[in-house]
């Protein structure tokens, strides 16, 4: 039996995913939580095979939560899911240690196959996403630049794009301001811009807004 833990702050979403997962005879939802604090508290008592973690769950950035999971519970496999752009977040979450990424716009059937694949220790991304990651769809969006970004750089860029100042970004990611400034300079270089306005335009093009 594959044991699944769902982490999402929306009760209806948790209920919907639970319903889908439990239609499979070889799966059961052992817990569902609304915050990262609840997630780590429950993981002290329950050992799921797969954690389904929503990217924008409250209290801790999704990728930061993923890193903490990898450090504190290395045997638990994480399947990230989000309404955010696949092109941006799939690679960054997998680089950070996720076993898979699922968009909320994906077909429901994908949930079962994704959980099963991740539980087996295999990587999961949709065929559509794999094709888009392999081949740039024209030049409307700077995916070629995104591929150069680390998961931490994506986190910093997302927070900057949301209007956070360096100090707020530093506090949100548990970094110092100097490190954030270094990341910002690195982002400008990698995204081929020389000012903050153009950097935020690139973030918008990457659908980070």
N, C-alpha and C positions, 0 to 999 in steps of 0.2 A: 504494500500500500504506500503510495506516495503522499507524504504529509506536506501540506501547503500552509503557509502563513501569509495573510494578505495585509499590507500596510498602505492605507489610503485614508485621507481625512474626510472623504465623502461617504456617508453611510449607505446611500443607494448604490454607489459604485461597488462598495465592498459586498453588499448583498447580491448584486448582479453577478460579480465574479465568482462568489461562493456558489451560487446556483449553477453556473456553467461548469465549474470545476467538479462539483459533486454529481454531475450527470455521468461522469466517467467512473466506472466500477472500481478502478484501481487508484482512485485519489480521494483524499479527505482533507477538509480545511480544519486544521487543529487550533487556529486562532485568527482573529482579525483585530487590527489596531488602527488608531486614528492619528498617532503622532510617533515620532522617533523615540521619544522617552518611553512610551508604552512598548514600542518594538523591542528595545533592549531589555526592558523589564521582563517581558514575556519570554524572551530568548534565554533568560536565566533559568526558566522553569520548563520550557518546551523546546524540543530539538526538531524543527521541520527539515524536510529534504530541500524544499525550495521556498524562498521568500520572494513574494511578488511585491516589489517596492515601487510606489508611485514617485515620479521624479520630483514633484513639487510638494511633497509631504511637509507639514509644518515643523518648525523648531530647528531643523538641520537640512542644509542643502542635500538633495538626493545623492549626489556623487560623494559628498562628505560622509553621509550615512553609509554609503556603500563601502567606502574605505574603512570606516570603523567596524563594519560587519566583517570585512576580510581580516582585520587584525584581531578582533575579539572572538569571532566565531568562524574560523577558517574552513570548517567542514560544511557550512551552510552555503548553498548555491543561490545566487540572486538573479532573478529575472526582473529587469527594470521595465516599466511601462509609463507612457506619458502621452499627453495631447500635444506636446511640443514637437518641433520638426525632427523627423527621423534622421534626415541628412546630417544634422548637427549633433544630436544627442546619442545616437546609436553608437558611433565610434568612440565618443568620449567616455560613455559608460562602460563599454567593453574594455577599453584601455585601462579603466580604473578597477576592473576586476569582475564585472558582471558577466554572466554566462549567456545573456541574451537581452534583446531589446524588443519590445512590442508596442506599437502605436495603438492608441485608443480608437483609431479609425479602422483598425484591422478587423477582418471577419472574426466572428466569435469562435469559429472552429480553430483558429490559430492559438487560442488560449490553451486548449488541451494539448495540442501538438508541441507548443512551446514549453509548457510545464514538463511534459514527458521527456522531451529532448534534454532540457536543462538538468532534470533529475538524474538522467543517465550520464551526466558529466560532459555533454556535448554543447556546442555553441548554437544559439538560435537567432537568426534574423530572417525576415520574410524574403521570399524570392524577389519581390519587387524592389525591396531595399537593396538587396545584394546587387541587383542589376544597376541600380542608380549609383551605388557606391563604386561600381567597377567602371562605369562610363559616365562622364559629365554630360548632362543634358544641355548642350549649348553653353553659352557664356552669360546667361541672365543672372545666375547666382554664383558667387565665387567659391564653389565647392573645392576647387583645386587649392585655394588658400586654406580653407578649413582643415583639410587633411594634414596640414603642417602643424596644427595646434594640438597641444597636449590637453588632457582632460582638465587640468588645473587652469590653463589659459582660457579654456571655454568658460569655466566657472567665473573667472575674473571678468571676462568680456560680458557675460550675461548680467552680472551685477552692475557693471559700469553702464550698460545699455538701459538698465532699469532706473537710472538716475542716481545711483549711489556714488558718494564721494569716496576718495581713496581710504579715508579713515573708516567709513562704514563698510567698505569692501574688506578691509583688513580685519575688522571685528567679526564680520560674518563668516570669514574663512579661517579665523584664528591665525592671521599673519601679522607682520608689522607693516607699517605704512611704506617703509623703504622697499620691502619686497613687492608690494603692490605696484609701486612706481616702476620697479624693474620689469614686472609682468606687463605693465602698460606699454613700456618702451619696446619690449619684445613683440607684443601684439602689433604695434604700429609697423615694426619692421616686417613681420611675417605677412601682414595684410596689405603691405605696400602703401601705407599712408604716413603723413607727417604731422597730423594734428588730431585733436580729440573729436572734432566734428566729423571728419572723414572716417575716423575709427568707428563712431557710432552709426554712420551710414552703412559701413560694412556689416556691423552687427545686425542692422535692420535687414540688409540683403540676405544675411544668414538666418533670418527669421528668429532672432533672439529676443525681439521686443515682445 
